[in-house]
Amino acid sequence: YRGEGVVPARPEDVWECIKPVAGGLRTKWDENVKDFEVVEAVSDTVSVCRTTTPSAFMKIISPREFVDVILMRQYEDGTMLSAATNVEHPLCPPRPNFVRGFNYPCGCFCIPLPGEPGRTQLLSFFQTDLGGYLPQTVVDSFFPASIAGFYSNLTKAVKALKA
């Protein structure tokens, strides 16, 4: 899946809302992120993290957990990147009340728009195996609405951050 849109905010403000850090804002506004924890900080730009999600799609989709290695990077042009992929970690065994999902390489880019300092192009891409025994039709119905909700809720979160 790929999501792309322009958020009416500075890249730094968009990044503040989406950056994958413990205690970050994402758990407050993203309805698909219930909890986010750093399992191991490998360096200041690489960490192993566990993300949990609430049940979704009228509770047809059980709560999930994902364990990923995440790289954060800022480029010379001001673009900020979060890239992740699934990883196994000895400090993060599967928990009994969650289905373990699997993220293939995925990422999120906050891209400054030249000449428009108050607007940010946000490009996200992901391929997720939700695990469990979900029919593909349920998965295919869930993700498009989820992506649209992500961009809508992010726009509201950035406005609240600037208020």
C-alpha positions as CSV (number, residue, x, y, z in Angstrom):
1,Y,0.0,0.0,0.0
2,R,1.1,3.6,-0.7
3,G,-0.3,6.7,0.8
4,E,0.6,10.2,-0.4
5,G,-0.7,13.6,0.5
6,V,0.2,17.2,1.3
7,V,-0.2,18.2,4.9
8,P,-0.7,21.9,5.6
9,A,2.2,22.2,8.1
10,R,6.0,22.5,8.3
11,P,8.0,19.3,7.9
12,E,9.3,19.6,11.4
13,D,5.8,19.7,12.8
14,V,4.6,16.7,10.7
15,W,7.7,14.8,11.8
16,E,7.0,15.6,15.5
17,C,3.6,13.9,15.1
18,I,4.8,10.8,13.3
19,K,8.4,10.1,14.5
20,P,8.7,6.6,16.0
21,V,9.9,7.3,19.5
22,A,8.8,6.3,23.0
23,G,6.5,8.9,24.5
24,G,5.9,10.4,21.0
25,L,2.6,11.9,19.8
26,R,1.6,9.0,17.5
27,T,-0.2,7.1,20.2
28,K,-2.3,10.1,21.0
29,W,-3.7,10.8,17.5
30,D,-3.2,7.6,15.4
31,E,-6.2,5.3,16.0
32,N,-4.2,2.4,14.7
33,V,-1.4,2.8,17.3
34,K,-2.3,1.8,20.8
35,D,1.2,1.6,22.2
36,F,4.8,2.1,21.0
37,E,7.9,1.0,23.0
38,V,11.6,1.0,22.3
39,V,12.8,-2.5,23.1
40,E,16.5,-1.7,22.3
41,A,18.2,1.5,21.2
42,V,20.9,0.3,18.9
43,S,22.1,3.9,18.2
44,D,20.6,7.4,18.1
45,T,19.1,6.6,14.7
46,V,18.4,2.8,14.9
47,S,16.1,1.1,17.4
48,V,14.1,-2.1,17.8
49,C,10.5,-1.3,18.7
50,R,7.2,-3.0,19.5
51,T,4.0,-1.3,18.2
52,T,0.6,-2.6,19.4
53,T,-2.7,-1.9,17.7
54,P,-6.2,-2.0,19.1
55,S,-8.8,-4.3,17.7
56,A,-10.2,-2.9,14.5
57,F,-12.9,-3.1,11.8
58,M,-15.8,-3.6,14.3
59,K,-13.5,-6.0,16.4
60,I,-13.2,-8.4,13.4
61,I,-9.4,-7.7,13.5
62,S,-7.9,-8.6,16.9
63,P,-5.2,-6.5,18.6
64,R,-1.9,-6.9,16.8
65,E,1.8,-6.4,17.8
66,F,4.7,-5.7,15.4
67,V,8.4,-5.8,16.3
68,D,10.5,-3.8,13.9
69,V,14.0,-2.4,13.5
70,I,13.6,1.2,12.6
71,L,16.0,3.7,11.0
72,M,15.4,7.4,11.3
73,R,17.3,9.8,9.0
74,Q,17.3,13.4,7.9
75,Y,18.7,14.4,4.5
76,E,20.4,17.6,3.4
77,D,17.2,18.8,1.6
78,G,15.3,18.6,4.9
79,T,13.5,15.3,4.1
80,M,13.0,13.2,7.2
81,L,12.6,9.4,6.9
82,S,11.5,6.6,9.1
83,A,12.2,3.1,7.5
84,A,11.4,-0.2,9.2
85,T,11.2,-3.9,8.8
86,N,10.2,-6.9,10.9
87,V,12.8,-8.4,13.2
88,E,12.9,-11.1,15.9
89,H,14.2,-10.0,19.3
90,P,14.9,-12.1,22.4
91,L,13.5,-9.3,24.7
92,C,10.2,-9.3,22.7
93,P,8.5,-12.7,22.6
94,P,4.9,-12.9,21.3
95,R,2.4,-11.9,24.0
96,P,-0.7,-14.0,24.6
97,N,-3.4,-11.4,23.9
98,F,-2.0,-10.2,20.6
99,V,-1.6,-11.6,17.1
100,R,1.9,-11.1,15.9
101,G,1.9,-9.2,12.6
102,F,4.8,-8.9,10.2
103,N,5.9,-5.7,8.4
104,Y,7.9,-6.0,5.2
105,P,10.2,-3.1,4.5
106,C,8.2,0.0,4.9
107,G,8.7,3.7,5.5
108,C,7.4,7.3,5.8
109,F,9.0,10.4,4.1
110,C,8.3,14.0,5.2
111,I,9.4,16.0,2.2
112,P,9.6,19.8,2.3
113,L,7.9,21.4,-0.7
114,P,10.2,24.0,-2.3
115,G,8.9,27.5,-1.8
116,E,6.1,26.3,0.5
117,P,7.5,26.2,4.0
118,G,4.1,25.6,5.6
119,R,3.3,22.5,3.6
120,T,4.8,19.0,3.6
121,Q,4.5,16.2,1.2
122,L,4.0,13.0,3.2
123,L,4.7,9.7,1.4
124,S,4.1,6.4,3.2
125,F,4.4,2.9,2.0
126,F,4.0,-0.4,3.6
127,Q,3.3,-4.1,3.1
128,T,1.9,-5.8,6.2
129,D,1.0,-9.4,7.0
130,L,-1.5,-8.9,9.8
131,G,-1.1,-12.6,10.8
132,G,-3.9,-14.7,12.2
133,Y,-6.7,-16.0,10.0
134,L,-8.2,-13.0,8.4
135,P,-9.9,-13.4,5.0
136,Q,-8.1,-11.3,2.4
137,T,-11.4,-9.4,1.7
138,V,-11.4,-8.1,5.3
139,V,-7.7,-7.0,4.9
140,D,-8.4,-5.3,1.6
141,S,-11.4,-3.5,3.0
142,F,-9.6,-2.3,6.1
143,F,-6.4,-0.7,4.7
144,P,-7.7,1.9,2.3
145,A,-10.0,3.4,5.0
146,S,-7.2,3.2,7.5
147,I,-4.8,5.1,5.2
148,A,-7.4,7.9,4.6
149,G,-8.0,8.1,8.4
150,F,-4.3,8.3,9.0
151,Y,-3.9,11.4,6.8
152,S,-7.1,13.1,8.2
153,N,-6.1,12.5,11.8
154,L,-2.5,13.6,11.2
155,T,-3.7,16.9,9.7
156,K,-5.8,17.4,12.9
157,A,-2.9,16.5,15.2
158,V,-0.6,19.0,13.4
159,K,-3.1,21.8,13.7
160,A,-3.5,21.0,17.5
161,L,0.3,21.0,17.8
162,K,0.5,24.5,16.3
163,A,-2.4,25.8,18.5
